[in-house]
Amino acid sequence: MIDHISVGVSDLERSARFYEATLAPLGLSRLVTRPATVGFGKTYPEFWINLRAGMARVAPESGVHICLRARASAEVDAFHAAALSAGGRSDGASGLRPHDRVKYYAAFIIDPDGNRIEAVTFPRDDAG
């Protein structure tokens, strides 16, 4: 249903380095670099960062977050660890989340500009 998404960033190179490290565990890499935008993806750019030099930090109460699919719990764990190592903050460590219909394993991070990004997987009953 959704083809691609983008977030605004105040420092393109800092954010490009952050997202290169953070998205790598999910199999996304830098595919496009332009003067004011960088695209990450597997075969085509699915996740974009766009320079907004004068933007204020995203307010925590904005309620906006983006969720990216992981293939396994280990990828979620690696996403969270990579984000923290690259200068992001945790907004919820890796783990199972209470849900009424499915087994939901996720981690939440906040990038250097305040964008909230989640990685999620839906493990089978026989997998962690």
C-alpha positions in Angstrom: 0.0 0.0 0.0 2.8 2.5 0.8 5.5 2.8 -1.8 8.0 5.0 0.2 8.3 7.3 3.1 10.5 10.3 4.0 11.5 12.2 7.1 13.0 15.7 7.4 16.5 16.1 8.9 18.4 19.2 9.9 21.9 17.9 8.9 21.9 15.6 5.9 25.4 14.1 6.3 25.0 13.4 10.0 21.6 11.8 9.4 22.9 9.8 6.4 25.6 8.3 8.6 23.0 7.6 11.3 20.6 5.8 8.9 23.3 3.9 7.1 24.2 2.2 10.4 20.6 2.0 11.7 18.9 0.6 8.6 21.7 -1.9 7.6 20.4 -4.6 10.0 17.0 -4.4 8.1 18.8 -4.9 4.8 18.4 -1.3 3.6 21.4 0.6 2.2 22.1 4.0 0.7 21.0 3.8 -2.9 20.6 7.5 -3.9 22.5 10.6 -2.9 21.4 14.0 -4.0 22.3 17.5 -2.7 19.3 17.6 -0.4 18.1 14.1 -0.1 19.3 10.5 0.5 17.3 7.4 -0.4 17.7 4.0 1.3 16.2 0.7 0.3 16.8 -2.9 -0.8 16.3 -2.6 -4.6 14.9 0.9 -4.9 14.6 3.8 -2.4 11.9 3.1 0.1 13.0 5.4 3.0 14.2 8.9 2.2 15.8 11.6 4.4 15.3 15.2 3.2 17.3 18.2 4.3 15.3 20.8 6.1 18.1 23.0 7.4 16.0 25.3 9.5 13.7 22.7 11.0 13.1 22.5 14.7 13.5 19.2 16.5 10.4 17.0 16.1 8.3 17.4 19.2 7.9 14.3 21.3 4.1 14.8 21.5 3.8 14.9 17.7 2.6 11.3 17.8 4.2 10.5 14.4 6.3 7.4 14.0 7.4 5.2 11.1 7.5 1.4 11.4 9.8 -0.7 9.3 9.4 -4.5 8.9 12.2 -6.8 10.0 12.4 -10.5 9.1 13.4 -11.7 12.6 13.8 -10.7 16.2 17.6 -10.6 15.8 17.2 -7.9 13.1 15.0 -5.8 15.5 17.7 -6.2 18.2 20.4 -5.2 15.8 18.4 -2.2 14.5 18.0 -0.9 18.1 21.7 -1.5 19.0 22.9 0.1 15.8 20.7 3.2 16.3 22.0 3.7 19.9 25.6 3.2 18.7 25.1 5.8 15.9 23.8 8.5 18.3 20.1 7.8 18.5 18.1 7.3 21.7 15.9 4.4 22.7 12.1 5.0 22.8 11.5 1.3 23.7 14.0 -1.5 23.9 13.6 -4.7 21.8 11.0 -7.1 23.1 7.5 -8.6 22.8 4.7 -6.1 23.0 1.2 -6.9 24.4 -1.2 -7.3 21.5 -4.6 -8.9 21.3 -4.2 -10.7 18.0 -0.6 -11.4 17.1 2.8 -12.0 18.6 4.5 -8.6 18.1 8.2 -8.0 18.6 9.5 -4.5 18.2 12.0 -1.8 19.2 11.6 2.0 19.0 14.3 4.6 18.5 14.5 8.4 18.1 16.9 9.8 15.5 19.1 12.9 16.1 16.2 15.1 14.9 13.5 13.5 17.0 12.0 11.3 14.3 10.5 8.1 15.9 11.3 4.9 14.0 10.2 1.4 14.9 11.4 -2.0 13.7 8.9 -4.9 14.0 8.6 -8.5 13.3 5.8 -11.1 14.0 7.6 -14.2 15.2 5.9 -17.6 14.9 5.0 -19.4 18.1 8.1 -21.6 17.7 10.5 -18.6 17.2 11.6 -15.9 19.6 
